[in-house]
């Protein structure tokens, strides 16, 4: 799964660049305009949702991918790049509440989208904090994992089961 442009950053002539990428390697899946400013050519319907409850509207012609979601922020004292600024979409000051909210996001919104809308993939933003953005699972310095390992293993199992059930239905 390759993204040519993310959220319109520097986006230009996306359809032509999609064709170029396909000509170089037609075996790959290309998301030509991940999340925003969709043009005609892309192998997936790509959505980014942060500020509201997940409500995806699939198209019958392309697989539905939630190519960015979450953005829940939990700043761990002593493990951040910027002590003055915090960027994110929903803020937590407690590790347990942060973990509970992430778990609820997956169980109450993402997994039901697999069953009800045929969601084919989902990418949480982001794996680690980066400078002002503290919406990762791991701190900027990579010293603290902010979400409980058992919770993530359980969620991974739930996701795997949901995708397996969806792909084996008759």
Backbone as a printed PyTorch tensor [residue, N CA C, xyz], in Angstrom:
tensor([[[  0.8600,  -1.1710,   0.0000],
         [  0.0000,   0.0000,   0.0000],
         [  0.9010,   1.2260,   0.0000]],

        [[  0.8390,   2.0040,  -1.0630],
         [  1.6530,   3.2040,  -1.1970],
         [  0.7650,   4.4420,  -1.3150]],

        [[  1.2000,   5.5140,  -0.6650],
         [  0.5040,   6.7850,  -0.7440],
         [  1.3290,   7.7420,  -1.5820]],

        [[  0.7220,   8.3190,  -2.6130],
         [  1.4270,   9.2890,  -3.4490],
         [  1.4010,  10.6590,  -2.7750]],

        [[  0.2260,  11.1070,  -2.3550],
         [  0.0870,  12.3810,  -1.6370],
         [ -0.7180,  12.1560,  -0.3690]],

        [[ -0.2950,  12.7770,   0.7090],
         [ -1.0070,  12.6840,   1.9710],
         [ -1.6550,  14.0260,   2.2880]],

        [[ -2.9840,  14.0170,   2.4140],
         [ -3.7590,  15.1830,   2.8200],
         [ -3.4750,  16.4410,   1.9990]],

        [[ -3.1790,  16.2840,   0.7730],
         [ -2.9870,  17.4410,  -0.0960],
         [ -1.6440,  18.1300,   0.0400]],

        [[ -0.7680,  17.6210,   0.9080],
         [  0.5440,  18.2440,   1.0830],
         [  1.3290,  18.1480,  -0.2220]],

        [[  1.4850,  19.2680,  -0.8930],
         [  2.2290,  19.3110,  -2.1510],
         [  1.5280,  18.6300,  -3.3080]],

        [[  0.2690,  18.3370,  -3.1640],
         [ -0.4550,  17.5810,  -4.1840],
         [ -0.5540,  18.3430,  -5.5000]],

        [[ -0.2550,  17.6540,  -6.5750],
         [ -0.4210,  18.1880,  -7.9230],
         [ -0.5460,  17.0160,  -8.8810]],

        [[ -1.3340,  17.1440,  -9.8760],
         [ -1.4200,  16.1820, -10.9730],
         [ -1.4570,  14.7300, -10.4860]],

        [[ -2.2980,  14.4600,  -9.4900],
         [ -2.3320,  13.1490,  -8.8380],
         [ -2.6890,  12.0180,  -9.7940]],

        [[ -3.5980,  12.2580, -10.7270],
         [ -3.9770,  11.1980, -11.6640],
         [ -2.8030,  10.7950, -12.5590]],

        [[ -2.0400,  11.7670, -13.0270],
         [ -0.8740,  11.4560, -13.8650],
         [  0.1740,  10.6810, -13.0580]],

        [[  0.3760,  11.0890, -11.8110],
         [  1.3640,  10.4100, -10.9810],
         [  0.8960,   9.0080, -10.5860]],

        [[ -0.4000,   8.8280, -10.4380],
         [ -0.9420,   7.4880, -10.2150],
         [ -0.5840,   6.5970, -11.4160]],

        [[ -0.8300,   7.0990, -12.6250],
         [ -0.4970,   6.3360, -13.8280],
         [  0.9940,   6.0100, -13.8960]],

        [[  1.8290,   6.9700, -13.5260],
         [  3.2790,   6.7440, -13.5220],
         [  3.6450,   5.6300, -12.5410]],

        [[  3.1110,   5.7070, -11.3420],
         [  3.3970,   4.6660, -10.3380],
         [  2.9320,   3.2970, -10.8280]],

        [[  1.7320,   3.2400, -11.3960],
         [  1.2200,   1.9850, -11.9270],
         [  2.1130,   1.4290, -13.0430]],

        [[  2.6510,   2.3260, -13.8620],
         [  3.5150,   1.8690, -14.9550],
         [  4.8390,   1.3200, -14.4310]],

        [[  5.3040,   1.8390, -13.3080],
         [  6.5550,   1.3660, -12.7170],
         [  6.3450,   0.0350, -11.9990]],

        [[  5.2620,  -0.0740, -11.2490],
         [  4.9800,  -1.3130, -10.5110],
         [  3.4790,  -1.5090, -10.3640]],

        [[  2.8760,  -2.2330, -11.3040],
         [  1.4270,  -2.4340, -11.2700],
         [  0.9730,  -3.4430, -10.2050]],

        [[  1.9060,  -4.0580,  -9.4840],
         [  1.5260,  -5.0380,  -8.4610],
         [  1.1710,  -4.3910,  -7.1290]],

        [[  1.4030,  -3.1020,  -6.9930],
         [  1.1680,  -2.4060,  -5.7240],
         [ -0.2080,  -1.7590,  -5.6960]],

        [[ -0.6730,  -1.4990,  -4.4860],
         [ -1.9120,  -0.7490,  -4.2700],
         [ -1.5110,   0.6960,  -4.0380]],

        [[ -2.1060,   1.6120,  -4.7950],
         [ -1.7670,   3.0320,  -4.6780],
         [ -2.9560,   3.8480,  -4.2030]],

        [[ -2.6930,   4.6440,  -3.1840],
         [ -3.6470,   5.6200,  -2.6660],
         [ -3.1090,   6.9690,  -3.1400]],

        [[ -3.6370,   7.4600,  -4.2260],
         [ -3.0240,   8.6350,  -4.8530],
         [ -3.2170,   9.9150,  -4.0470]],

        [[ -4.3090,  10.0270,  -3.3090],
         [ -4.5700,  11.2480,  -2.5310],
         [ -5.1380,  10.8470,  -1.1760]],

        [[ -4.2970,  10.3860,  -0.3070],
         [ -4.7280,   9.8410,   0.9710],
         [ -5.4800,  10.8660,   1.8120]],

        [[ -6.7590,  10.5830,   2.0160],
         [ -7.5500,  11.3590,   2.9510],
         [ -8.2720,  12.5750,   2.4340]],

        [[ -7.6770,  13.3310,   1.5460],
         [ -8.2670,  14.5970,   1.1310],
         [ -8.1660,  14.7510,  -0.3880]],

        [[ -8.9280,  15.6620,  -0.9220],
         [ -8.8280,  16.1260,  -2.3160],
         [ -8.7240,  14.9820,  -3.3190]],

        [[ -9.6420,  14.0570,  -3.2140],
         [ -9.6370,  12.8940,  -4.0850],
         [ -9.7660,  13.2920,  -5.5480]],

        [[ -8.9520,  12.6720,  -6.3580],
         [ -9.0740,  12.8390,  -7.8020],
         [ -9.6620,  11.5560,  -8.3650]],

        [[ -9.5350,  11.3370,  -9.6310],
         [-10.1940,  10.2040, -10.2700],
         [ -9.5050,   8.8770,  -9.9930]],

        [[ -8.1910,   8.8590, -10.0300],
         [ -7.4620,   7.5970, -10.0030],
         [ -6.8640,   7.2900,  -8.6300]],

        [[ -7.2520,   6.1360,  -8.1220],
         [ -6.7310,   5.6000,  -6.8740],
         [ -7.2570,   4.1820,  -6.7710]],

        [[ -6.5020,   3.3060,  -6.1270],
         [ -6.9510,   1.9220,  -5.9810],
         [ -7.8980,   1.7360,  -4.8070]],

        [[ -7.9750,   2.7270,  -3.9250],
         [ -8.8150,   2.6220,  -2.7400],
         [ -9.5980,   3.9100,  -2.5260]],

        [[-10.6540,   3.8000,  -1.7520],
         [-11.3450,   4.9760,  -1.2350],
         [-10.7160,   5.2450,   0.1200]],

        [[-10.0090,   6.3510,   0.2250],
         [ -9.2050,   6.6530,   1.4000],
         [ -9.8180,   7.7940,   2.2020]],

        [[-10.0030,   7.5520,   3.5080],
         [-10.6130,   8.5580,   4.3770],
         [ -9.7230,   8.8110,   5.5840]],

        [[ -9.6730,  10.0750,   6.0210],
         [ -9.0420,  10.4570,   7.2830],
         [-10.1340,  11.0370,   8.1620]],

        [[-10.2830,  10.5160,   9.3680],
         [-11.3050,  11.0220,  10.2760],
         [-10.7030,  11.1580,  11.6660]],

        [[-10.8040,  12.3720,  12.2090],
         [-10.2710,  12.6460,  13.5390],
         [-11.2850,  13.2790,  14.4810]],

        [[-11.9870,  14.2620,  14.0030],
         [-12.7730,  15.1330,  14.8830],
         [-14.1850,  14.6470,  15.1550]],

        [[-14.5730,  13.5660,  14.5500],
         [-15.9580,  13.1320,  14.7140],
         [-16.0210,  11.6100,  14.7380]],

        [[-17.1750,  11.1110,  15.0920],
         [-17.4120,   9.6750,  15.1030],
         [-17.2310,   9.1260,  13.6820]],

        [[-16.6740,   7.9380,  13.5890],
         [-16.4610,   7.3330,  12.2710],
         [-17.8000,   7.0830,  11.5940]],

        [[-17.9440,   7.6120,  10.4000],
         [-19.1460,   7.4140,   9.6050],
         [-18.7160,   7.4000,   8.1480]],

        [[-18.2340,   6.2650,   7.7290],
         [-17.7030,   6.1310,   6.3740],
         [-18.8170,   5.7700,   5.4050]],

        [[-18.6930,   6.2570,   4.1910],
         [-19.6610,   5.9580,   3.1510],
         [-18.9180,   5.2580,   2.0070]],

        [[-18.9900,   3.9350,   1.9880],
         [-18.2290,   3.1970,   0.9730],
         [-18.8050,   3.3650,  -0.4330]],

        [[-17.9350,   3.2070,  -1.4060],
         [-18.3590,   3.1500,  -2.7980],
         [-18.2070,   1.7030,  -3.2470]],

        [[-19.0650,   1.2370,  -4.1240],
         [-18.9830,  -0.1680,  -4.5310],
         [-17.7670,  -0.4890,  -5.4050]],

        [[-17.1240,   0.5240,  -5.9510],
         [-16.0590,   0.2650,  -6.9160],
         [-14.6520,   0.1640,  -6.3250]],

        [[-14.4610,   0.5830,  -5.0490],
         [-13.1180,   0.5780,  -4.4720],
         [-13.1480,   0.1040,  -3.0230]],

        [[-12.0920,  -0.5800,  -2.6000],
         [-11.9970,  -0.9600,  -1.1870],
         [-11.9230,   0.2790,  -0.3010]],

        [[-12.5750,   0.2280,   0.8300],
         [-12.6260,   1.3360,   1.7720],
         [-11.4870,   1.2020,   2.7850]],

        [[-10.6800,   2.2650,   2.9020],
         [ -9.5510,   2.2860,   3.8310],
         [ -9.6540,   3.5430,   4.7000]],

        [[ -9.5940,   3.3550,   5.9800],
         [ -9.5030,   4.4550,   6.9280],
         [ -8.0080,   4.7120,   7.0890]],

        [[ -7.4760,   5.5770,   6.2290],
         [ -6.0230,   5.7130,   6.1100],
         [ -5.3910,   6.5690,   7.1930]],

        [[ -6.1840,   7.2560,   7.9840],
         [ -5.7180,   7.9060,   9.2070],
         [ -6.9100,   8.1040,  10.1230]],

        [[ -6.7090,   7.7910,  11.3940],
         [ -7.7470,   8.0410,  12.3980],
         [ -7.0900,   8.0860,  13.7680]],

        [[ -7.8580,   8.5070,  14.7450],
         [ -7.3620,   8.5460,  16.1250],
         [ -6.8650,   9.9210,  16.4890]],

        [[ -5.5580,  10.0340,  16.6130],
         [ -4.9740,  11.3080,  16.9990],
         [ -5.2160,  11.6570,  18.4550]],

        [[ -5.4520,  10.6490,  19.2870],
         [ -5.6520,  10.8780,  20.7130],
         [ -4.3030,  11.1930,  21.3430]],

        [[ -4.2480,  12.2500,  22.1290],
         [ -2.9820,  12.7360,  22.6730],
         [ -2.8550,  12.4990,  24.1720]],

        [[ -1.7110,  11.9520,  24.5330],
         [ -1.3500,  11.7790,  25.9350],
         [  0.1360,  12.1040,  26.0520]],

        [[  0.4260,  13.2050,  26.7100],
         [  1.7980,  13.6880,  26.8530],
         [  2.3930,  13.1360,  28.1480]],

        [[  3.4450,  12.3520,  28.0080],
         [  4.1080,  11.7520,  29.1570],
         [  5.2120,  12.6900,  29.6310]],

        [[  5.1050,  13.1360,  30.8590],
         [  6.0710,  14.0830,  31.4090],
         [  7.4970,  13.5230,  31.3000]],

        [[  8.4030,  14.3790,  30.8050],
         [  9.7970,  14.0050,  30.6720],
         [ 10.1310,  13.2180,  29.4150]],

        [[  9.1330,  13.0070,  28.5470],
         [  9.3500,  12.2070,  27.3340],
         [  8.7650,  12.8730,  26.1000]],

        [[  8.8130,  14.2120,  26.0830],
         [  8.2560,  14.9590,  24.9590],
         [  9.3050,  15.8890,  24.3710]],

        [[  9.1810,  16.1420,  23.1040],
         [ 10.0840,  17.0580,  22.4110],
         [  9.7950,  18.4990,  22.8040]],

        [[  8.5290,  18.8730,  22.7650],
         [  8.1330,  20.2520,  23.0320],
         [  7.3280,  20.2990,  24.3280]],

        [[  7.8770,  20.9410,  25.3230],
         [  7.2050,  21.0120,  26.6200],
         [  6.0810,  22.0410,  26.6470]],

        [[  6.0850,  22.9720,  25.6900],
         [  5.1180,  24.0650,  25.6910],
         [  3.8910,  23.8190,  24.8280]],

        [[  4.0430,  23.0800,  23.7550],
         [  2.9310,  22.8660,  22.8310],
         [  2.5430,  21.3950,  22.8090]],

        [[  1.2550,  21.1760,  22.6300],
         [  0.7280,  19.8220,  22.4940],
         [ -0.2650,  19.8220,  21.3500]],

        [[ -0.0600,  18.9430,  20.3870],
         [ -0.9500,  18.8550,  19.2420],
         [ -1.6390,  17.4960,  19.2630]],

        [[ -2.9040,  17.5100,  18.9940],
         [ -3.6790,  16.2890,  18.9080],
         [ -5.1370,  16.6380,  18.6950]],

        [[ -5.9920,  15.6370,  18.7380],
         [ -7.3970,  15.8380,  18.4520],
         [ -8.2980,  15.5990,  19.6570]],

        [[ -7.8180,  14.8120,  20.5930],
         [ -8.5270,  14.5810,  21.8420],
         [ -7.4460,  14.3690,  22.8920]],

        [[ -7.5300,  15.0660,  24.0110],
         [ -6.4220,  15.1300,  24.9570],
         [ -6.7070,  14.3810,  26.2490]],

        [[ -5.6710,  13.6830,  26.7230],
         [ -5.7660,  12.9220,  27.9610],
         [ -4.5630,  13.2450,  28.8320]],

        [[ -4.7870,  13.2790,  30.1360],
         [ -3.6920,  13.5160,  31.0830],
         [ -3.4130,  12.2780,  31.9170]],

        [[ -4.1370,  11.2070,  31.6590],
         [ -4.0290,   9.9710,  32.4270],
         [ -3.8560,   8.7920,  31.4680]],

        [[ -2.8440,   7.9660,  31.7040],
         [ -2.5470,   6.8370,  30.8150],
         [ -3.7250,   5.8690,  30.7090]],

        [[ -4.3640,   5.5770,  31.8170],
         [ -5.4710,   4.6280,  31.8100],
         [ -6.6530,   5.1470,  30.9910]],

        [[ -6.9770,   6.4170,  31.1410],
         [ -8.0850,   6.9970,  30.3650],
         [ -7.7380,   7.0490,  28.8810]],

        [[ -6.4690,   7.3440,  28.5760],
         [ -5.9960,   7.3260,  27.1960],
         [ -6.2020,   5.9300,  26.6010]],

        [[ -5.7490,   4.9050,  27.3200],
         [ -5.8980,   3.5280,  26.8520],
         [ -7.3440,   3.1110,  26.7050]],

        [[ -8.1660,   3.4870,  27.6670],
         [ -9.5970,   3.1490,  27.5990],
         [-10.2570,   3.7960,  26.3810]],

        [[ -9.8960,   5.0400,  26.1040],
         [-10.4800,   5.7440,  24.9550],
         [-10.0460,   5.0980,  23.6360]],

        [[ -8.7800,   4.7150,  23.5390],
         [ -8.3080,   4.0510,  22.3230],
         [ -9.0070,   2.7070,  22.1300]],

        [[ -9.1240,   1.9590,  23.2070],
         [ -9.8010,   0.6710,  23.1210],
         [-11.2480,   0.8560,  22.6730]],

        [[-11.9320,   1.8320,  23.2430],
         [-13.3170,   2.1070,  22.8530],
         [-13.4100,   2.5380,  21.3890]],

        [[-12.4540,   3.3160,  20.9240],
         [-12.4460,   3.7460,  19.5250],
         [-12.4120,   2.5370,  18.5910]],

        [[-11.5390,   1.5970,  18.8880],
         [-11.4610,   0.3910,  18.0600],
         [-12.7120,  -0.4720,  18.1870]],

        [[-13.1260,  -0.7400,  19.4170],
         [-14.2470,  -1.6550,  19.6340],
         [-15.5950,  -1.0720,  19.2240]],

        [[-15.7860,   0.2150,  19.4450],
         [-17.0930,   0.8310,  19.1950],
         [-17.2340,   1.4570,  17.8100]],

        [[-16.0870,   1.7520,  17.1580],
         [-16.1830,   2.4390,  15.8720],
         [-15.4690,   1.7120,  14.7290]],

        [[-14.2110,   1.3540,  14.9210],
         [-13.4440,   0.7610,  13.8140],
         [-13.9650,  -0.6310,  13.4760]],

        [[-14.0220,  -1.5090,  14.4470],
         [-14.4450,  -2.8890,  14.1740],
         [-15.8740,  -2.9460,  13.6300]],

        [[-16.8210,  -2.1830,  14.1620],
         [-18.1460,  -2.1880,  13.5350],
         [-18.1420,  -1.7340,  12.0680]],

        [[-17.2100,  -0.8490,  11.6980],
         [-17.1130,  -0.4170,  10.2930],
         [-16.6740,  -1.5620,   9.3790]],

        [[-15.9210,  -2.4970,   9.9050],
         [-15.5320,  -3.6780,   9.1180],
         [-16.7940,  -4.4690,   8.7870]],

        [[-17.6170,  -4.6810,   9.7930],
         [-18.8310,  -5.4780,   9.6110],
         [-19.8960,  -4.7590,   8.7900]],

        [[-20.1200,  -3.4850,   9.0770],
         [-21.2500,  -2.7910,   8.4570],
         [-20.9230,  -2.1250,   7.1240]],

        [[-19.6640,  -1.7070,   6.9250],
         [-19.3200,  -0.9440,   5.7270],
         [-18.2270,  -1.5900,   4.8860]],

        [[-17.7260,  -2.7380,   5.3170],
         [-16.6920,  -3.4180,   4.5450],
         [-15.3280,  -2.7590,   4.6290]],

        [[-15.0680,  -2.0610,   5.7270],
         [-13.7550,  -1.4440,   5.9050],
         [-12.6730,  -2.4910,   5.6960]],

        [[-11.6810,  -2.1760,   4.8510],
         [-10.6310,  -3.1280,   4.4820],
         [ -9.3020,  -2.8860,   5.1800]],

        [[ -9.1180,  -1.7050,   5.7270],
         [ -7.8690,  -1.3920,   6.4110],
         [ -8.0180,  -0.1210,   7.2210]],

        [[ -7.1920,  -0.0100,   8.2740],
         [ -7.2440,   1.1660,   9.1290],
         [ -5.8390,   1.4680,   9.6470]],

        [[ -5.4680,   2.7400,   9.6060],
         [ -4.1410,   3.1740,  10.0380],
         [ -4.3070,   4.1880,  11.1590]],

        [[ -3.8680,   3.8130,  12.3580],
         [ -3.9210,   4.7380,  13.4830],
         [ -2.7980,   5.7600,  13.3340]],

        [[ -3.1170,   6.9950,  13.6070],
         [ -2.1080,   8.0480,  13.5760],
         [ -1.7440,   8.3770,  15.0000]],

        [[ -0.6130,   8.1220,  15.3870],
         [  0.5370,   7.5710,  14.6960],
         [  1.2590,   6.6280,  15.6230]],

        [[  2.2230,   5.8810,  15.1570],
         [  2.8910,   4.8920,  16.0080],
         [  3.6630,   5.5550,  17.1420]],

        [[  4.3120,   6.6870,  16.8600],
         [  5.0570,   7.3730,  17.9160],
         [  4.8180,   8.8710,  17.8430]],

        [[  5.0440,   9.5290,  18.9610],
         [  4.9610,  10.9810,  18.9950],
         [  6.0440,  11.5620,  18.0970]],

        [[  5.7480,  12.7040,  17.4940],
         [  6.7350,  13.4250,  16.6860],
         [  6.6490,  14.9000,  17.0410]],

        [[  7.6950,  15.3950,  17.6500],
         [  7.7950,  16.8040,  18.0360],
         [  6.5360,  17.2780,  18.7560]],

        [[  5.7400,  18.1830,  18.1920],
         [  4.5720,  18.7270,  18.8880],
         [  3.4070,  17.7430,  18.9450]],

        [[  3.3810,  16.7670,  18.0660],
         [  2.2800,  15.8090,  18.0290],
         [  2.5450,  14.6920,  19.0300]],

        [[  1.6670,  14.5880,  20.0190],
         [  1.8220,  13.5510,  21.0400],
         [  0.6580,  12.5600,  20.9530]],

        [[  0.3340,  12.1930,  19.7230],
         [ -0.7910,  11.2910,  19.5040],
         [ -0.3410,   9.9040,  19.0450]],

        [[  0.8080,   9.4920,  19.5210],
         [  1.3030,   8.1610,  19.1790],
         [  1.1040,   7.1690,  20.3060]],

        [[  1.3940,   5.9080,  20.0070],
         [  1.3620,   4.8480,  21.0100],
         [  2.6430,   4.8610,  21.8510]],

        [[  3.7040,   5.4790,  21.3050],
         [  5.0130,   5.4970,  21.9480],
         [  5.4760,   6.9510,  22.0330]],

        [[  6.2140,   7.2930,  23.0940],
         [  6.6930,   8.6620,  23.2610],
         [  7.7480,   9.0130,  22.2230]],

        [[  7.9940,  10.3110,  22.1000],
         [  8.9600,  10.8600,  21.1450],
         [ 10.3430,  10.2190,  21.2830]],

        [[ 10.7770,   9.9980,  22.5180],
         [ 12.1080,   9.4290,  22.7590],
         [ 12.1220,   7.9020,  22.6910]],

        [[ 10.9750,   7.2950,  22.4150],
         [ 10.7970,   5.8410,  22.2810],
         [ 11.0760,   5.0860,  23.5820]],

        [[ 10.9070,   5.7680,  24.7120],
         [ 11.1920,   5.1500,  26.0130],
         [  9.9310,   4.6380,  26.7110]],

        [[  8.7640,   5.1870,  26.3670],
         [  7.5250,   4.8120,  27.0530],
         [  6.4810,   4.3910,  26.0230]],

        [[  5.9410,   3.1940,  26.2080],
         [  4.7930,   2.7540,  25.4250],
         [  3.5610,   3.1780,  26.2220]],

        [[  2.7240,   3.9820,  25.5950],
         [  1.6200,   4.6180,  26.3050],
         [  0.3840,   3.7470,  26.4420]],

        [[  0.3260,   2.6790,  25.6930],
         [ -0.8570,   1.8220,  25.7570],
         [ -0.4410,   0.4250,  26.1960]],

        [[ -1.2500,  -0.1680,  27.0060],
         [ -1.0030,  -1.4730,  27.5880],
         [ -0.8550,  -2.5430,  26.4990]],

        [[  0.1880,  -3.3450,  26.6080],
         [  0.4710,  -4.4040,  25.6290],
         [ -0.6930,  -5.3870,  25.5020]],

        [[ -1.2630,  -5.7890,  26.6120],
         [ -2.3630,  -6.7500,  26.5880],
         [ -3.5850,  -6.1710,  25.8690]],

        [[ -3.8370,  -4.8980,  26.0630],
         [ -4.9420,  -4.2360,  25.3690],
         [ -4.7230,  -4.2800,  23.8660]],

        [[ -3.5040,  -3.9520,  23.4370],
         [ -3.2120,  -3.9480,  22.0010],
         [ -3.2750,  -5.3550,  21.4130]],

        [[ -2.7910,  -6.3500,  22.1430],
         [ -2.8840,  -7.7320,  21.6510],
         [ -4.3350,  -8.1700,  21.5220]],

        [[ -5.1530,  -7.7860,  22.4860],
         [ -6.5710,  -8.1120,  22.4270],
         [ -7.2380,  -7.4330,  21.2290]],

        [[ -6.9330,  -6.1380,  21.0380],
         [ -7.4990,  -5.4180,  19.8910],
         [ -7.0340,  -6.0220,  18.5700]],

        [[ -5.7720,  -6.4080,  18.5040],
         [ -5.2580,  -7.0410,  17.2800],
         [ -6.0310,  -8.3250,  16.9880]],

        [[ -6.3190,  -9.0840,  18.0180],
         [ -7.1150, -10.3010,  17.8420],
         [ -8.5220, -10.0060,  17.3680]],

        [[ -9.1300,  -8.9760,  17.9370],
         [-10.4810,  -8.5720,  17.5230],
         [-10.5000,  -8.1230,  16.0650]],

        [[ -9.4970,  -7.3430,  15.6790],
         [ -9.4090,  -6.8790,  14.2860],
         [ -9.2080,  -8.0510,  13.3420]],

        [[ -8.3020,  -8.9330,  13.6950],
         [ -8.0320, -10.1070,  12.8570],
         [ -9.2960, -10.9430,  12.6780]],

        [[-10.0200, -11.1570,  13.7630],
         [-11.2610, -11.9370,  13.6890],
         [-12.3050, -11.2470,  12.8220]],

        [[-12.4380,  -9.9330,  12.9730],
         [-13.4290,  -9.1930,  12.1820],
         [-13.0950,  -9.2420,  10.7000]],

        [[-11.8170,  -9.0400,  10.3590],
         [-11.4240,  -9.1120,   8.9410],
         [-11.5880, -10.5250,   8.4140]],

        [[-11.2320, -11.5250,   9.2080],
         [-11.3800, -12.9220,   8.7690],
         [-12.8370, -13.2710,   8.5250]],

        [[-13.7080, -12.8390,   9.4340],
         [-15.1340, -13.1060,   9.2690],
         [-15.6700, -12.4440,   8.0080]],

        [[-15.2390, -11.2150,   7.7710],
         [-15.7200, -10.4790,   6.5890],
         [-15.2520, -11.1340,   5.3030]],

        [[-14.0400, -11.6470,   5.2910],
         [-13.4900, -12.2090,   4.0460],
         [-13.9360, -13.6440,   3.8010]],

        [[-14.4970, -14.3040,   4.8160],
         [-14.9260, -15.6960,   4.6160],
         [-16.4410, -15.8310,   4.4870]],

        [[-17.1570, -14.7070,   4.5560],
         [-18.6130, -14.7630,   4.3770],
         [-18.9620, -15.1830,   2.9660]],

        [[-20.1010, -15.8620,   2.8410],
         [-20.5420, -16.2960,   1.5100],
         [-21.6630, -15.4530,   1.0020]]])
